[in-house]
């Protein structure tokens, strides 16, 4: 087990005794009570911290994609209706994730929905906040850790620069985990969507199945089913752990973008712990809903409560990129 995975497991176990705090949108950590400085000063500080850092570990979560238009997961909004309108009308879903946990009557109906979901993310253009973040990181040694499964980071960075610890919409796995293999989802998803047309179900022969045991396949993502924590999963933790080992003695900036309250133990809380442990580390969080900065790192950190897209645009402009 790698060092970062071990940290995640320890923090996840610790969180079990504080579920009430998380359910209420909070955190059990002792937070700084310092008043935030004006927004313009926050942008200047963000810019200075980027320039002074030797390297940056980005923690990109759902709020980053939502800031660029990927806001259909939990909301019944115009974006959701554009891509999932026929399912909303038929089943009354109020966000994409509702359909992911629905008890579908048949595999054909389930894959009508899942194929639509995967096709929506796989074919989404690179969102503006990702472009702005890339410009901000242009002159830095950096690595990306993400809980997003929507492949946005993979549209811009090579495999070795990104750790996807919650899975990736581009891959299928066996729902029974009979094999450690994952395989391509892009082509099967395209075929299902084309065959479905304006309907809600896919043909029986297109329901994806495991090439080894014949069981129904599933997207290789945590949350849909029996998530395969095999070789590919361990590779993701190896990438981020190895990067941290190499850069531990440098001035690392931990940059957290859009972490919500569902899985703070994957990015947010490890970033807090590592900032406290590493003497030259610093920390920035940007979130449009919370401003969480632990008291233990308030002298080396900053939390900005604002729209992530706006913040990244303003930092990019301040950097002159």
Secondary structure as UniProt FT lines:
FT   HELIX           3..15
FT   HELIX           16..18
FT   HELIX           19..23
FT   TURN            24..25
FT   HELIX           39..52
FT   STRAND          55..60
FT   HELIX           62..67
FT   TURN            68..69
FT   HELIX           78..91
FT   HELIX           96..100
FT   HELIX           107..122
FT   HELIX           128..136
FT   TURN            137..139
FT   STRAND          141..146
FT   HELIX           153..155
FT   HELIX           159..161
FT   STRAND          162..164
FT   TURN            165..166
FT   STRAND          167..174
FT   TURN            175..176
FT   STRAND          183..184
FT   HELIX           186..196
FT   TURN            197..198
FT   HELIX           204..206
FT   TURN            211..213
FT   STRAND          216..222
FT   TURN            223..224
FT   HELIX           231..247
FT   TURN            248..249
FT   STRAND          252..257
FT   TURN            264..267
FT   HELIX           268..277
FT   TURN            279..280
FT   STRAND          282..287
FT   HELIX           295..300
FT   STRAND          301..305
FT   HELIX           308..319
//
